[in-house]
């Protein structure tokens, strides 16, 4: 054959495999684009754009480090210089700078720096307002343009103050998810651009503001999307020794392998505004090699934070990260911390019927000093698309064991908030509700006074949200109005119901007030009218009396007094239109008749069992413990004592108090 041949050899296993023991499908192949590109003999090999903001996050400056290489074996390039032009979204130049003149003999390489000392009041980048500038790097030699490189970047400042993560001077909560790269047809790794866009749109529409690239650097296009649409990123190195725990990280022989993976991560992604944390990997124990990786990161890029869950409280990480920590334990971690924010890098394992308890977690996170957010495990089910042979055209998803492999984890890879085709699970609606950036609290339901909480960190509600309030009863709308509220970021405002005349009514059926918050304008991720948040309240008892229709101001005649009949095994309570029977031995109301019609037959029983979920079955010890304690059966209830009490009066009542003892015989 003539011309050049490019050959690629893919290893199924290698020593690096020991550092890639993540919980996912083990698949072989090339997961990233492979391409060949040509450069001039003298070219820009690499660059690092470092935008900075002053202490007040008002004005900025830019430092650009540029690595230039002369690949020629016989040509010298003199009077070499790098020009940098900074453009806004209208392609208007707002700043420019240039390097010193340099000379590059054959084979030489060196770094030069371009400093732009003043950028007046630049727009800041955040997940809410992901404003990007464009930098155009031009390489010149002897006044001749050799190379142009355009790139996007954003101004943003990351710091920790009093156990809080600040971005651009404001505290930020991370409403996050973990994301494996998975496609229903291609499997692990090669996710097409269309699916990546679908991912980020769904995340933004579900009030997710951050993502952890669990547990490896993602496709480069994903970071461009996070820059443009606005997601905070924990960017994670491809290191997970898992079953070997800390064996490798404490072994000097693996030091260079650890460093190589961390350095590759940082060097590739260092110019992305979305990257807030560098993560040293996942579930690999903790040791000297992790500390060395952290030291290198801090020497290379001091503008971001370092994350690694198994480092615990070690000084090499900037945040204290935990997994699946209970609410009370999370609060205790936050109280214990002297200077580190607390983050749950994994929580709410979303396998099967799951993702519960989010409200309790986030009530604690938002009310506990030091808690900074949490990342749900995880985003997408890792199931491979197949079509039914029995029902042509009907699709289903295969998981561990469906390909007759001997070693697998069953459906443990199906733990996402969306199906492999990105159809949302029901749990995603719960996530959107708990993560919502606007909330309503009651001051007085009686007077219909409410507090509107703006949980956006950088956005006034008037700039993005319109609120609609709807009062309904019996599926009829009593009031509907739309409002634009002036509520500053991270603050609140009082809101009074606009029709006080309705407060004078007494309803004979429940009334509800519904607050909905929708986008006022089209955004990059959703159209105008997209629902961002909602709250609903039932009207207070003064406005709604559920017994009003039955109330009679005339006292009942004395002939209608109830009777209490003490039988051997039962108490019988009889009134003018009903009778109720209580079993003495079990304390049960086991029969109720009204106007001759049997309303209840067979008493209520204590039941502490629920159907198993996938998360229960994932650890069979849960199932065993519940069965061992007899929670899968109706427990025995014994009555210790019983005492009826008659309370005469206009509305005569009879109270029967049972003192019960629940017990279950357990064979230990």
C-alpha positions in Angstrom: 0.0 0.0 0.0 1.0 3.6 -0.6 0.7 6.6 1.7 0.5 6.5 5.5 -1.1 3.9 7.6 -2.5 4.6 11.1 -3.0 1.4 13.2 -4.6 1.2 16.6 -4.3 -1.7 19.0 -6.9 -2.1 21.7 -6.0 -4.1 24.8 -8.8 -6.0 26.5 -6.9 -6.0 29.7 -3.7 -4.3 31.0 -2.1 -3.1 34.2 -4.3 0.0 34.0 -7.4 -2.2 34.4 -6.6 -2.4 38.1 -7.3 1.3 38.2 -10.6 1.1 36.3 -12.7 -1.1 38.6 -15.8 1.1 38.5 -19.3 -0.3 38.9 -20.4 -0.5 35.3 -20.4 -2.8 32.3 -17.0 -4.1 31.4 -16.8 -3.3 27.7 -13.9 -3.2 25.3 -13.3 -0.8 22.5 -12.5 2.9 21.7 -14.8 5.2 23.6 -13.5 8.5 22.3 -13.1 10.1 18.9 -9.7 9.3 17.3 -8.5 11.9 14.8 -5.4 13.2 13.1 -4.8 17.0 12.7 -2.0 19.0 11.2 -0.3 22.1 12.5 2.2 24.6 11.2 5.8 23.8 12.0 5.7 26.5 14.6 2.5 26.0 16.6 0.7 26.5 19.8 0.9 23.2 21.6 -1.2 24.1 24.6 -2.6 27.1 26.5 -4.1 27.8 29.9 -6.6 30.8 30.2 -6.8 32.0 33.8 -9.5 34.6 34.2 -9.5 36.3 37.7 -11.9 38.5 39.6 -11.0 41.0 42.2 -12.0 40.6 45.9 -15.3 42.2 45.2 -16.0 40.1 42.1 -16.4 43.3 40.2 -13.5 43.8 37.8 -11.4 41.1 36.1 -8.0 40.3 34.6 -6.7 37.5 32.4 -3.5 35.6 32.3 -2.9 33.3 29.3 0.0 30.8 29.5 0.9 29.6 26.0 3.2 26.6 25.2 4.8 27.0 21.7 6.8 24.4 19.9 8.9 24.5 16.8 8.6 21.1 15.1 10.9 22.0 12.3 14.3 20.3 12.1 16.0 23.1 10.1 14.0 26.3 10.3 14.3 29.1 12.9 11.4 31.3 13.7 12.2 34.8 14.8 10.1 37.7 16.2 7.5 35.2 17.4 4.6 36.6 19.3 1.1 35.6 20.5 -1.8 38.0 20.2 -5.0 37.5 22.2 -8.3 39.2 21.5 -11.3 38.9 23.9 -14.7 39.1 22.3 -18.2 39.3 23.9 -21.3 37.5 22.7 -21.8 40.1 20.0 -18.2 39.5 18.7 -17.2 42.9 20.0 -13.6 43.1 21.2 -13.5 44.2 24.9 -9.8 43.6 25.6 -6.6 42.5 23.9 -3.0 41.7 24.8 0.2 40.3 23.4 3.3 38.4 24.6 6.9 39.4 24.3 8.9 38.7 21.2 10.7 35.3 21.2 12.9 33.3 18.9 12.4 29.5 18.3 15.3 27.6 16.7 14.7 24.1 15.3 13.1 21.7 17.8 12.8 24.4 20.5 9.7 24.8 22.7 9.0 27.2 25.5 6.1 29.0 27.3 5.2 32.6 27.0 2.5 34.6 28.9 -0.1 37.2 27.8 -1.4 39.4 30.6 -4.6 41.5 30.2 -4.5 43.5 33.4 -8.0 45.1 33.3 -11.3 43.9 32.1 -13.9 46.3 33.4 -17.0 44.8 35.1 -17.1 41.6 33.0 -20.2 39.4 33.0 -19.7 36.5 35.4 -20.2 32.8 34.7 -22.5 30.7 36.9 -24.9 27.8 36.4 -27.7 30.4 36.4 -26.1 32.8 34.0 -23.5 30.9 32.0 -22.0 33.9 30.2 -19.0 32.9 28.0 -16.4 35.1 26.3 -14.4 34.1 23.3 -10.7 34.3 23.2 -8.9 34.2 19.9 -5.2 33.3 20.1 -3.1 34.3 17.0 0.5 33.1 16.6 2.6 35.4 14.5 6.2 35.1 13.4 7.9 38.0 11.6 4.5 39.7 11.2 3.1 36.7 9.5 0.0 34.9 10.9 0.7 31.2 11.4 -2.1 29.9 13.5 -5.5 31.0 14.9 -7.1 29.2 17.9 -10.5 30.3 19.2 -11.8 29.1 22.6 -14.5 30.0 25.1 -14.0 30.9 28.8 -15.9 32.5 31.7 -15.1 34.7 34.6 -15.9 33.1 37.9 -14.3 32.9 41.3 -14.3 29.9 43.6 -13.5 30.1 47.3 -14.4 28.6 50.7 -15.4 31.0 53.4 -16.7 29.8 56.8 -17.5 26.3 55.6 -19.4 27.6 52.6 -18.6 27.2 48.9 -18.7 30.6 47.3 -18.9 31.2 43.6 -18.5 34.9 42.6 -18.8 35.8 46.2 -22.2 34.1 46.8 -22.9 30.8 48.6 -24.0 28.0 46.3 -25.9 24.8 47.0 -25.1 22.0 44.6 -28.4 20.2 43.5 -26.5 17.5 41.8 -26.6 14.1 40.1 -23.9 11.5 39.2 -23.7 10.7 35.5 -22.2 7.6 33.8 -21.8 7.9 30.1 -24.2 5.3 28.7 -26.2 4.8 25.5 -29.0 2.3 25.1 -27.5 1.0 21.8 -23.7 1.7 22.1 -23.3 0.9 25.8 -20.7 2.4 28.0 -18.8 5.5 26.8 -19.8 6.5 23.2 -22.7 8.8 23.9 -23.7 10.8 20.8 -24.1 14.6 20.9 -27.9 14.4 20.5 -28.2 12.3 23.6 -25.8 14.5 25.6 -27.9 17.5 24.7 -31.0 15.6 25.8 -29.3 14.8 29.1 -28.4 18.4 29.9 -31.8 19.8 28.9 -33.5 17.3 31.2 -31.1 18.1 34.0 -31.7 21.9 33.7 -35.5 21.4 33.3 -35.4 19.3 36.5 -33.6 22.0 38.5 -30.3 20.1 38.6 -27.4 22.6 38.7 -24.4 20.3 39.1 -23.0 17.0 37.8 -20.3 14.6 38.9 -18.5 12.8 36.0 -18.6 9.5 37.8 -16.0 8.1 37.6 -13.8 9.2 34.8 -13.3 12.2 32.5 -16.3 12.6 30.2 -16.5 13.2 26.5 -15.0 16.7 25.8 -18.3 17.8 24.2 -20.1 17.3 27.6 -17.9 20.1 29.1 -18.8 22.4 26.3 -22.4 21.8 27.0 -22.0 22.4 30.7 -20.1 25.6 30.0 -22.9 26.9 27.7 -26.0 25.6 29.4 -24.7 26.1 33.0 -23.8 23.1 35.2 -21.3 23.0 38.0 -19.0 20.0 37.4 -17.0 17.7 39.8 -14.5 16.5 37.2 -13.3 13.0 38.2 -10.1 11.2 37.4 -10.3 7.7 35.9 -9.1 6.0 39.1 -11.1 3.3 41.0 -9.3 0.3 42.5 -12.5 -0.7 44.5 -11.9 -4.3 45.5 -8.2 -3.7 46.1 -9.1 -0.7 48.3 -5.9 1.2 49.3 -3.4 -1.3 48.0 -2.4 0.8 45.0 -2.5 4.2 46.5 -0.1 3.2 49.3 2.3 1.5 46.8 5.0 3.8 45.3 5.1 1.6 42.2 1.7 3.0 41.3 2.6 6.6 41.9 3.2 7.6 38.3 0.0 5.8 37.1 -2.0 7.8 39.6 -0.3 11.1 38.7 -0.6 10.4 35.0 -4.4 10.1 35.2 -4.9 13.1 37.3 -2.6 15.2 35.2 -4.3 14.2 32.0 -7.7 15.2 33.5 -6.5 18.6 34.6 -4.5 19.4 31.4 -7.4 18.5 29.1 -10.2 20.3 31.0 -8.4 23.2 32.6 -10.0 25.9 30.4 -13.6 25.0 31.1 -15.6 27.4 33.3 -17.9 24.7 34.4 -15.3 22.7 36.3 -15.5 23.7 40.0 -13.9 20.6 41.6 -11.0 18.3 40.5 -11.8 14.8 42.0 -9.0 12.4 42.6 -11.1 9.4 41.7 -13.5 7.1 43.5 -13.4 4.3 46.0 -9.7 3.6 46.0 -8.9 3.8 49.6 -6.6 6.6 50.6 -2.9 7.0 50.7 0.3 8.8 49.7 -0.4 8.6 46.0 -3.6 10.6 46.5 -1.8 13.2 48.5 0.8 13.6 45.7 -2.0 14.0 43.2 -3.6 16.7 45.3 -0.2 18.5 45.7 0.3 18.5 41.9 -3.2 19.9 41.3 -2.8 22.7 43.7 0.6 23.6 42.2 -0.9 23.6 38.7 -4.3 25.1 39.3 -5.1 26.9 42.6 -8.3 28.4 41.3 -10.4 25.3 41.9 -11.2 22.9 44.8 -10.0 19.3 45.3 -12.5 16.6 46.1 -12.1 12.9 47.0 -14.6 11.1 49.3 -12.2 8.6 50.9 -9.7 11.3 52.0 -12.1 12.1 54.8 -10.9 15.1 56.8 -7.4 15.0 55.3 -6.0 18.5 54.4 -5.3 17.4 50.8 -9.0 17.9 50.0 -11.0 21.1 50.3 -14.4 19.6 51.1 -15.5 16.7 53.4 -17.4 14.3 51.1 -19.4 11.3 52.1 -21.7 8.7 50.5 -25.2 7.6 51.5 -24.9 9.3 54.9 -28.0 9.4 57.0 -29.6 12.8 57.6 -28.6 12.9 61.3 -25.0 11.8 60.6 -24.7 14.4 57.8 -25.7 17.1 60.3 -23.2 15.8 62.8 -20.4 15.9 60.2 -21.3 19.6 59.5 -21.2 20.4 63.2 -17.9 18.7 63.6 -16.3 20.5 60.6 -14.1 23.4 61.5 -13.5 24.8 57.9 -14.6 22.3 55.3 -18.0 22.3 53.6 -19.9 19.0 53.6 -21.0 17.4 50.4 -22.7 14.1 49.7 -21.1 13.0 46.5 -23.5 10.0 46.3 -26.9 9.7 47.9 -30.5 8.4 47.3 -29.5 5.3 45.4 -32.1 5.4 42.6 -32.6 1.7 41.8 -36.2 0.6 41.2 -38.8 2.2 43.5 -36.5 4.6 45.4 -35.1 8.1 45.6 -37.2 8.8 48.7 -36.4 10.9 51.7 -35.1 13.8 49.5 -37.2 16.4 51.2 -35.8 15.5 54.6 -32.2 15.6 53.3 -32.7 19.0 51.7 -34.5 20.5 54.6 -31.4 19.6 56.7 -28.9 20.7 54.0 -30.5 24.2 53.7 -30.8 24.6 57.4 -27.4 23.3 58.6 -24.4 25.5 58.5 -21.7 23.8 56.5 -23.8 21.6 54.3 -23.3 22.5 50.6 -25.3 20.0 48.6 -25.7 16.4 47.4 -25.4 14.4 44.2 -28.0 11.7 43.5 -26.8 8.2 42.3 -27.3 8.3 39.5 -28.6 9.8 36.2 -29.3 7.0 33.7 -30.1 3.3 33.8 -27.4 1.3 32.2 -29.6 -1.1 30.2 -28.9 -2.4 26.7 -31.7 -2.2 24.2 -33.1 -5.4 22.9 -36.3 -6.3 21.0 -38.7 -9.0 22.0 -38.9 -12.1 19.9 -42.3 -12.9 21.3 -43.8 -9.5 20.6 -42.1 -8.0 17.5 -41.3 -4.4 17.9 -41.6 -4.3 21.6 -38.4 -3.2 23.2 -36.9 -4.0 26.6 -33.5 -3.5 28.4 -31.0 -6.2 29.3 -28.8 -6.1 32.4 -26.3 -8.3 34.2 -26.8 -12.0 33.5 -28.9 -11.5 30.4 -25.9 -12.4 28.2 -25.2 -15.6 30.2 -22.1 -14.1 31.8 -21.1 -15.9 35.0 -20.0 -12.8 37.0 -22.4 -10.0 37.1 -24.4 -7.8 39.5 -27.9 -8.4 38.1 -29.9 -5.2 37.8 -27.6 -3.2 40.0 -26.6 -1.1 37.0 -30.3 0.1 36.6 -30.2 2.8 39.2 -30.9 6.0 37.3 -33.4 8.8 37.3 -34.1 8.2 33.6 -34.4 5.1 31.5 -31.6 4.3 28.9 -33.6 6.2 26.2 -33.8 9.2 28.7 -37.5 8.8 29.4 -37.9 10.1 33.0 -38.6 7.8 35.9 -41.4 9.0 38.3 -38.6 9.9 40.8 -37.3 12.6 38.5 -40.5 14.7 39.3 -39.7 14.4 43.0 -36.2 15.5 42.3 -37.4 18.6 40.4 -39.8 19.4 43.2 -37.2 19.1 46.0 -34.5 20.9 44.0 -36.8 23.7 42.9 -35.3 27.2 43.2 -38.5 28.9 44.5 -40.4 27.9 47.6 -43.5 29.1 49.5 -44.0 29.1 53.2 -47.1 30.0 55.1 -47.1 33.0 57.5 -50.9 32.7 58.2 -53.2 30.4 56.3 -56.1 32.1 58.1 -55.2 35.4 56.5 -53.6 33.9 53.4 -50.2 35.5 54.1 -47.2 33.7 52.6 -43.5 34.0 52.2 -41.9 33.6 48.8 -38.4 32.3 49.0 -36.0 32.9 46.1 -33.3 30.1 46.2 -31.6 31.3 43.1 -28.1 32.5 44.1 -27.6 35.1 41.3 -31.1 35.8 39.8 -33.9 38.1 40.9 -37.2 36.4 40.4 -38.5 39.4 38.4 -35.9 38.6 35.7 -36.9 35.1 35.0 -40.1 34.0 36.8 -43.8 34.8 36.8 -46.0 33.4 39.5 -49.6 32.3 39.1 -51.9 31.7 42.1 -55.1 29.7 41.7 -57.7 29.2 44.4 -60.0 26.2 43.7 -62.9 24.3 45.3 -64.8 21.4 43.9 -62.8 21.7 40.7 -64.1 25.3 40.3 -61.7 28.2 40.1 -62.5 30.9 42.6 -59.5 33.1 41.8 -56.6 33.2 39.3 -54.0 35.8 38.9 -50.4 36.2 37.6 -47.7 38.2 39.3 -44.1 39.3 38.8 -42.3 39.5 42.1 -39.2 41.5 42.9 -37.3 39.1 45.2 -33.5 39.4 45.3 -31.3 36.2 45.1 -31.2 34.2 48.3 -33.9 36.3 50.0 -37.6 36.3 50.6 -40.7 38.5 50.4 -44.1 38.5 51.9 -47.1 38.0 49.6 -50.8 38.6 50.6 -53.7 36.9 48.8 -55.2 39.6 46.5 -58.9 38.9 47.1 -59.6 39.3 50.9 -63.4 39.1 50.3 -62.9 35.3 49.8 -61.6 35.0 53.3 -65.1 35.7 54.7 -66.6 32.6 53.1 -67.1 29.3 55.0 -66.8 26.4 52.6 -68.4 22.9 53.1 -65.7 21.2 51.0 -61.9 21.7 50.9 -60.4 24.7 49.1 -56.8 24.8 47.9 -54.4 27.5 46.8 -51.8 26.6 44.2 -48.7 28.6 43.4 -46.9 27.9 40.1 -43.7 29.5 39.0 -42.9 29.5 35.3 -40.3 31.0 33.0 -41.1 34.4 31.8 -38.9 34.1 28.7 -37.3 31.4 26.5 -34.0 30.2 27.8 -31.3 27.9 26.3 -32.9 24.9 28.1 -36.6 25.5 28.2 -39.3 27.6 26.5 -41.4 30.3 28.1 -44.0 28.8 30.4 -41.9 25.9 31.6 -42.8 25.2 35.2 -39.9 25.7 37.5 -41.6 25.3 40.9 -44.9 24.9 42.6 -46.5 24.7 46.1 -50.1 23.9 47.2 -51.8 24.5 50.5 -55.2 23.5 51.9 -57.2 26.4 53.2 -57.3 26.7 57.0 -60.1 25.4 59.2 -61.7 28.8 59.6 -62.3 28.9 55.9 -63.2 25.2 55.5 -65.2 23.3 58.1 -65.6 19.7 56.9 -68.5 19.2 59.3 -70.4 22.3 58.4 -72.9 20.5 56.3 -73.8 18.1 59.2 -73.9 20.7 62.1 -77.2 21.4 63.7 -77.3 24.2 66.3 -80.2 22.5 68.0 -79.0 20.1 70.8 -80.1 16.5 70.4 -82.9 15.4 72.6 -82.0 13.3 75.7 -83.7 10.2 74.2 -80.9 10.0 71.6 -78.2 9.3 74.2 -75.8 6.5 73.2 -75.6 3.2 75.0 -72.5 1.3 76.1 -73.0 -2.4 76.5 -70.3 -4.4 78.2 -70.3 -7.9 76.8 -68.0 -10.8 77.5 -65.6 -10.3 74.6 -66.8 -7.0 73.2 -67.9 -3.5 73.9 -71.0 -2.5 72.0 -71.6 1.2 71.5 -75.1 1.9 70.1 -76.6 5.3 69.0 -79.8 6.4 67.2 -78.4 5.5 63.8 -75.3 3.4 64.3 -73.6 0.7 66.3 -69.9 -0.1 66.8 -68.3 -3.2 68.2 -64.8 -3.4 69.8 -62.9 -6.6 70.5 -61.5 -6.5 74.0 -58.7 -8.9 73.4 -57.1 -7.0 70.5 -58.5 -3.5 70.9 -60.0 -3.5 67.5 -63.0 -1.7 66.0 -64.2 -4.8 64.0 -67.7 -3.8 63.1 -69.4 -0.5 62.2 -73.0 -0.1 60.9 -74.6 3.2 60.0 -78.3 3.3 59.2 -78.3 -0.4 58.9 -75.5 -0.5 56.4 -72.2 -2.2 57.3 -69.4 0.3 56.8 -66.6 -1.7 58.4 -66.2 -5.5 59.0 -62.9 -6.7 60.3 -60.8 -4.4 62.4 -57.6 -2.6 61.4 -54.3 -4.4 62.2 -50.8 -3.2 62.8 -48.7 -3.6 59.6 -45.0 -2.6 59.6 -44.3 -4.4 56.3 -44.0 -3.0 52.8 -43.1 -4.7 49.5 -39.4 -5.2 48.9 -37.7 -2.7 46.7 -34.6 -3.3 44.5 -32.4 -1.5 47.0 -33.6 -4.0 49.7 -32.9 -6.9 47.5 -29.5 -5.6 46.5 -28.4 -6.4 50.0 -30.2 -9.7 51.0 -29.3 -9.0 54.7 -32.2 -6.4 54.8 -34.7 -9.0 53.6 -33.4 -11.6 56.0 -33.5 -9.2 59.0 -37.1 -8.2 58.3 -38.3 -11.8 57.9 -36.3 -12.8 61.0 -38.2 -10.2 63.0 -41.5 -11.3 61.6 -42.2 -8.0 59.9 -43.6 -9.8 56.9 -46.5 -11.1 59.0 -49.3 -9.5 60.9 -47.9 -9.2 64.5 -49.6 -10.4 67.6 -51.3 -7.7 69.7 -52.3 -8.3 73.3 -54.4 -5.9 75.3 -53.1 -5.3 78.7 -56.1 -3.3 80.0 -59.2 -1.6 78.7 -61.4 1.0 80.2 -64.6 2.7 78.7 -65.4 6.3 79.8 -68.8 8.0 79.2 -68.7 11.8 78.8 -72.2 13.1 79.0 -73.2 16.5 77.6 -74.9 18.1 74.6 -72.6 16.1 72.3 -72.3 13.0 74.3 -69.1 10.9 73.7 -67.9 7.5 74.8 -64.2 6.9 74.9 -62.7 3.4 75.2 -59.0 3.3 76.0 -57.0 0.2 75.1 -53.4 -0.3 76.4 -51.9 -2.8 74.0 -48.6 -4.7 73.9 -47.2 -5.5 70.5 -44.8 -8.5 70.5 -43.5 -11.0 68.1 -41.8 -14.3 69.0 -38.4 -14.4 67.4 -36.2 -17.4 67.3 -32.7 -16.1 68.1 
